[in-house]
Amino acid sequence: MERFKKFIKSLYFLLGAVLILVVVFFSLLLYYNSNPDYLLLDKSDPEFWTPKDIVNDPLRNFIPSDVQYGFLLLSESPSQMGPQSPDASMRYAGNNLKCTNCHLKNGTQAGSGSWVGVTNRFPQFGARGNKIGTIEDRINGCLERSMNGKKMPIDSKPMKAMVAYMEWLGEDIPKEKEAEYKGFPSIILPNVAANINSGKDVYNSQCMVCHGENGEGQRAADLAQGYLYPPLWGEDSYNHGAGMHRVITAAEFIKGNMPFEEATWDNPKLTDEEAYHVAAYINSFDRPLKSMSENDFPDKKLKPVSTPYGPWEDSYTAEQHKYGPFPPIIEFYKKKYKIEKTK
């Protein structure tokens, strides 16, 4: 009798395993039938390589658990490591933004600070701290500034998981493709100050439908999941120490990505000047203040010209550092310090 029970138990186990294999097989079959060219592509060929898509991956359940956890933290930040987290010790983000509000398409969209291949570029020198920094330092910079929060221990499980997701995105990227996913598209800077009124016109016609008349954004249906479209100013937005608070950086991001799901790096919808003016309009409003921001950029000569808070290693006004014109400041650093600044 006991032997019979063991046999039945083993049989159930075997049937369960077979059922799982059948489900996986038909899932793959369905995926490949809907993507008939997939099997014909050489995924190592730069011409055909595309970023991973964890949401639609037919084998998502087989992706390492730390990678899945990292994705959860980055895509559901408010409830996982922000103000909505039920675990108070996990509230590292100080606002209800999620990382993927800016790092679009789950960090795979070129021109939006993509995470594809990002870990290959670290460690690297960072002027803000005037030192060689790690990818963990970079993540903590976002938590403190864009998320208006506090640093996470670099050896903690959630930090390791976020790095694991970023490494997973870039683990098979051909070297020839890495540059395509680095940074933001550049803009040609006009030799005039940004015009807030012109920026308001652009905002009203192109941005307000998603981000709201008062920059308040649109909350997700589940409030714990933060924003569908993030607020661009106010207490729940990035603080004044964030890179996005610099007009040039914001203009580059806007040019390559906005209006959302219309613009791309290769096919922008706004002109350089429109992106420039609307970036100034967005950053003309109040937002949280980053404490001890005066300690940023210990070597003040390396401070980006559009950093809106002092001190600076020049005599230009705070107004000009915030709204421009920037070419004269760039030229000053080139002549006096032999430093070529693009931002």
C-alpha positions, 0 to 999 in steps of 0.5 A, spaced: 500 500 500 505 504 501 509 503 495 502 504 491 502 511 494 509 513 493 507 511 485 501 515 485 505 521 488 511 520 483 505 519 477 502 526 480 509 529 480 511 527 473 504 529 470 505 536 473 512 537 470 509 534 463 504 539 464 509 545 465 513 543 459 506 543 455 505 550 457 512 552 456 512 549 449 505 552 446 507 559 449 513 559 445 509 556 439 504 562 440 510 567 440 514 564 435 508 564 430 506 571 432 513 573 430 515 568 424 522 572 423 524 571 430 528 564 429 531 566 422 535 572 426 542 572 428 541 575 435 548 577 435 548 581 429 548 588 431 543 589 425 538 585 428 539 586 435 533 589 440 533 590 447 530 585 452 523 586 454 521 583 460 514 584 460 513 580 454 518 575 454 515 568 453 520 565 458 519 570 464 518 565 469 525 562 468 528 569 468 533 569 475 529 571 481 534 577 483 533 580 476 525 580 476 525 583 483 530 588 480 525 590 475 519 590 480 523 595 484 524 600 478 517 599 475 513 599 482 518 604 486 512 607 490 510 601 493 516 597 493 521 602 496 518 609 496 512 612 501 507 607 499 511 601 502 508 597 507 515 596 510 518 603 513 525 601 512 524 600 505 522 607 504 528 610 500 524 614 495 521 620 498 516 621 492 511 617 488 515 617 482 517 610 479 524 609 476 521 608 469 517 614 469 524 617 466 527 611 464 522 609 459 520 602 456 523 599 462 529 602 461 530 600 454 528 606 450 534 610 447 535 617 449 531 616 456 537 614 460 537 607 458 539 602 462 541 597 456 549 597 457 549 602 462 553 597 467 559 596 462 560 604 463 562 603 470 566 605 474 567 612 471 569 619 474 563 623 476 564 631 476 558 631 481 562 628 487 569 629 483 571 621 484 570 615 481 563 612 482 560 605 481 553 604 478 551 603 485 553 610 487 549 612 480 543 609 483 543 612 489 544 619 486 537 618 483 534 616 489 537 622 493 535 627 487 530 625 482 526 621 487 528 626 493 529 620 498 535 617 501 541 613 499 540 605 499 546 601 502 550 598 496 550 591 499 543 590 500 538 585 497 534 591 493 540 594 490 543 588 488 537 586 484 536 593 481 543 592 478 542 585 476 536 587 472 541 592 469 546 587 467 541 583 464 539 588 459 546 589 457 549 582 457 548 580 450 548 587 447 553 588 441 559 593 442 557 596 436 550 598 439 552 600 446 553 608 444 546 608 441 543 607 448 548 612 452 545 618 454 540 623 451 540 626 444 544 633 443 541 640 442 543 646 438 543 651 444 540 658 441 544 664 443 538 667 447 535 666 454 530 661 454 523 664 454 518 661 459 512 664 455 514 661 449 515 654 453 508 655 456 505 655 449 509 649 448 507 646 454 499 647 453 499 644 446 504 638 447 505 636 454 499 638 458 494 633 456 498 628 460 502 632 465 496 636 467 495 644 467 499 645 473 504 639 472 501 635 477 501 629 472 496 623 472 496 618 478 496 610 476 489 607 477 492 603 483 495 609 487 500 605 490 503 604 483 505 612 483 504 615 476 502 614 469 505 620 467 509 624 472 508 630 475 513 635 473 514 640 478 511 641 486 512 637 492 512 630 489 517 631 483 524 631 482 528 636 487 532 642 485 539 637 485 536 633 480 540 633 473 533 634 470 532 641 473 538 643 469 535 646 462 540 643 457 539 636 460 531 637 461 531 639 453 535 634 451 531 629 454 524 632 452 527 632 445 528 625 444 522 622 448 516 627 448 510 627 446 510 620 450 510 615 445 510 620 439 518 622 439 524 618 439 531 620 438 531 619 431 525 622 430 523 628 435 517 632 434 519 638 437 525 643 435 531 644 439 528 651 441 521 648 443 525 643 447 529 648 450 523 653 452 519 648 455 524 645 459 525 652 462 518 653 463 517 646 467 523 648 471 521 655 473 516 652 478 518 650 485 520 643 487 523 640 493 530 643 495 536 638 495 540 639 502 547 641 502 547 642 494 552 647 495 557 641 496 556 638 489 561 639 484 567 640 489 571 642 483 566 648 481 570 648 474 566 642 472 559 644 474 555 644 468 553 651 466 546 650 466 546 648 474 541 653 477 544 653 484 551 656 486 557 657 487 560 657 480 567 658 478 565 664 474 561 671 475 555 670 471 548 671 474 544 665 477 539 667 472 543 666 466 546 659 469 538 657 470 535 660 463 541 662 459 544 664 454 549 658 455 554 659 449 557 665 453 558 661 459 561 655 455 566 660 451 568 662 458 570 656 460 573 654 454 578 660 454 580 660 461 580 653 463 581 649 457 574 646 458 570 644 453 563 644 456 557 641 452 552 642 458 
